[in-house]
């Protein structure tokens, strides 16, 4: 099937969905709200999200519930989009969906690791999705993280985590989570290899950049917060980035201190992120999301009859939800309006 035929219908649908994304004027109005309740009311009354929120009592919605509600709507839209694809393309979007399944799995594994209990079925965004293939009830019913990992037997996740379950006391949650990230990108890259050449080239570049950014942020945090050896960092880093190849990746992992790490990072296209080394992590996260937004906006404008339009919508809609949740959280704490831009990744088409 040619790309014009493959994308004609779905691109029309996606362009209609894109029109519902927030405008710069709507963002400014949210920023100008005095408090959490006013911001939530504005989102409900003046944005597309009002169609979703009208089912709920706004006075009872807290930050976590709002994120759950918006992400459930996102998953429904993801399911609608994937219905337009078949064969290897459907497999690719299912691999993308794993990111959200991993988000749910992480939530459960964190709690099993710490011994905390939760009402998970009100928190898991993929639990009742038609794309979900995990038995969440079985995982939830376990008593500890070792049992939870064993409950994954038969799934794609188990072969990556089973080695950890044999010596769980020696592992940190950080190691478990980076293992899951490694698995996600491995499956995503494998699914990309089966797309046609044009789409494969586009997605290899996008995912390669994602891997570069993941590795930079991972090594940055590992050196700043965790007692990992250089060998461990390299083992947990993800290979096949777009610009940071294995030699450069090894140099970053084996850098002896923060100054050397910064010097090496400056020789890459991601050198701009070093300014956050001794500051708040959220600033680096914000700029990484802005960088990603610009990539998708550029691809969407430059390409029409390929995978760019669909993937750009999915990623930009996800970043928008993160922005909304950040703004709502900020309004709860009464942060000054002039400081709001520090907390959101605002890049509008």
N, C-alpha and C positions, 0 to 999 in steps of 0.2 A: 504493500500500500504506500503511495506517495504521500509526502508531507502535506501537500495542499488538501488532499482528500481527508487525511487523518485529522487535521486540525481545524477544518472549516467550521464544523458545528461547535466543537468545544471552545474554540477561541471566541466565537460570538457569545456563548454563555459566560465565559470568564470575563470578557469586557463589560458585560452587564453587571457582573458581581463586583468588578473593580470600581464601578461608579458609586458603590455604597461605602467605599473606604472613606475615612475622615479627610476633610479638607483642612488646609492650614487655618482657615477661619474658625472651624469647629474646634481644633486644638487650642487656639487662642482663647476661645470662650471657656473651655474647660479650665484652662490655666487661670483665668480671671475669677473663677468661682471662689467663694470665701471659705468653704469647708467641704467635707466629704459628702454630706447630704445634698448640698447644692450641686456639686459636680455630678453625682450619681443621677440626680433629677434631670440635669441638662442632657446627660448622655441618653437617658430614657426618653426625653421629650423631643430632642433635636437631632438625633442620629439614627442610623439604621438599626442600632442595637435596641432601640425602643420596642421593635417588633418582638424581640426575644424577652425583654425585661417586663413587658406588660403582664406576663403570667405570674409575676412575683410581687410580693409586698416589699417595696424599696426600703422601708424602715427596718426590715429584718435582714437585709442582705449585707453581710460583712465582706471584707476583702477576699477571703478565700472562696466564698460562695460565688462572688462575681467572676473570679477567674475560672472557676469550674463551669459556670453558665456560659461564658463566652467561648471557652475551649470546646464545650460540647457542641455548640453551634458550628464552630470551626470544623470539628470532626464530621458533622453532618454534611457540610459543604465539600469536604475532602471525599466523602463517599459518593456524592453526586458527580464529582469530577471524574473519579476513577471509573465510573460506569461507562464513560465514553471510550475506554481503552480496552484492548484485548491482547492476549499473548504476552510477549516480552515487555510490552509497554505497561500492561497491567501489573506485571511482576515488578517493574521498576517503581511504580507508585506504591505498591505494597511494601517495598523495601523502604521507601520514604516514610511510610506509616509507622514503621518500627520505632522511629524516633519517639512517637507518642506512647507506644506500648512500653518502651523502655522507661519513659517518665513515670508511668504507673508502677512498673516493676521496681524501680528505684525507691519509690515511696514505701512500698511494702518491705523491701529488703532493709532500708534504713531503720524502720520500726522493729523488724525482727532482730536486727543487730543490737539495738539499744534496749530491747525488751518492752517497747511501748506498744500500746494497742490503739487501733483507730476504727471508726466506722467507714471502712474503705469504699464500700459501694456508693457512698455519697461523695467520694473524692476521685475515683478512677474515671478518667475521661474516655478510655477505650473499652471499658468493661462490657458494655452492651453494643459495641460497634459491630457491624456486619463484617468488618475486616479483622476483628480480633480472633486469634487462634490459640490464646492462652487460657488455661483453666484457672482463673483467678480465685475461685472459691477454694480450690485445692491448696493453692499457695497460701491464702489467707488463713486457712485452718491449721497451719503448722505452728509449732511452739517456739521455734528459734530459726536463725538464719541458715543453719546447716540443713534442717528439715525443709526449709523454703527452697533452697537450691536443689535439693534432691527431688522436690515436687515438680521441678522443671524438666525432669527426665523425659525424653521423647520430643522435646522442643529444640529449636535452633540454639536457644540460650544455654542449654545444659552443658554442651561440650566446651564452652568457653569458661563456665563457672565451676565445673565439677572438680577441677584441680584445686580451686580455692577451698571448697567444702571439706577437703581432707585435712586441712590445717588452718581452719578458720580463725582460731585464736591469735595466730601470728599475722593475720592480714588486717588491714585497716579498711574502713568503708571507702576511703579514697581509692584504694587499689581495685576494689570491686567495681566502683563506678567507672574508672578509666578502662577497665576490661570490657564493660558493656559498651562504652563509646567505641573502642577498637572493633568490637563485633559489628556494631551498626555500620561503620564506614566500610568494613570488609564486605558486608552484604550489599551495600549500596554500590560500591565499585564493581562488584561482580554483575549486578543487574544492569549497570550502565554499559558494560562491554557487549551487551546483546542488542543495543539500540542501533538504529541506522547511523551512518557515518556522521551526518550533520549534527544530529542530536547527541551522539556519543561525544563528539568534540566539544560541544557546548557544555555538557554536563561534566565531562572530565575536568574542564577548566574551573567550573563553579565549585565542584566538590573538592578539587585540588586546592583551591583557595580556602575553602572551609577547613580542610585538613591542616593547611599552613597555620591558620588562625587558631585552630584548636591546639596545635602543638606549641605555638608561642605562648598562649595563655596557660596551658598545662605546665610547661617548663617554668614559666614565671611564677606560678603558684607553688609548684613543687620546691623551687629554690627559696621562696619567701616563707612558706609555712610548714613544709613537710621534710622529714628526715629521710629523704630518698637518696640513694647513691646515684652517680652519673650513669652507671650501667642500668639501674632500675628505670631511670628516666627514659633512656634510649629504648629499653624493652617495651615500655608502656606508650611511647610516642607512636604515632601512626605514620607508616611509610607512604610514599607516592604522593607527596604534596605537589602543588603546582610550581612554586618558585623555590621552596626550601627542600632541596634534595638531601640525600642521606649524608653527604660530607658536611654540609652546613648544619644539618640537624644534629649530627654528632658533636660538632663544635659547640653548639648551644647547650647541649646536655652536659658536656665536659668542661664548660667554662668554670673557672675556679672561684669567681666571685661575681657580684652584681655588676661591677664595672666592666669586666670582660664580657659578660652576657650582653650588656647594653652595646658595647662596641661591635660585637658580632651581629646583633640584631640590626644595627645601623647600616650594615652592608646589604641588607635585604630591603624589599619594597615595603616591609612592615615596621621599619625603624621608627615611625611616628608614635608607636605604642609604648616606647621605652620611658616616656616622660611620666608614666604612672607607676613606675617601679616602687617608689616609696610613698605613693599616695593611695587614695581609696580605689579598690578594685572596680567599683561600679563605673568609674570613669572610663576604664579600659573596656569594660563590657559594652558601655554605651557607644564608644567609638567603633568597636568591632561591628556592632549591629548597624551603625550608620554606613560603614564601609560596605557591608553586605547589601544594604538597601540600594546604594548607588550602583552596585554591580547589576542588580536585577532591573533597576530602572533603565540602565544603559542597554542591557540585553533586550529588554522588551521593546525599546524604541528602534533598535537596529535590526531585529528579527521579527518576522510575522508568522510565517508558515513553518514553525518548528516548535520545539518544546519550551522555548523561552517564556512565552506569554503565560502558560499554565503554571510553570514553576515560579515565575516572578510573583504571580498573584498569591500562590500558597505561602511563599516566604514573607511577602510584604504584609499579608493579612495577619500572619503570626506575630510579626514585629509590632503591628498596630495594637494587638491585644496586650503585648508586653508594655507598650507605652501607656495604654489606658490604665492598666493595673498600677504602674509606677505613679501616674498622676493621682489616682485615687488614694494610694498609700501616702503620697506626699501631703495631700489635703487633710488626711487624718492627723498629721503631725504639725500642720500649720507652717510649713516652710514658705519663705517669702517668694513671691512670684518671680522676682529677678533671678532666683536660683533654680527655677524649674527646669531650664534647658540643660542643666547638668545631669538630670536624671532620665531624660528620654532620648530616643534615637530618632530625631525628627528629620526625615528626608521625604519630601512630598513630590509626587509626579507633576 
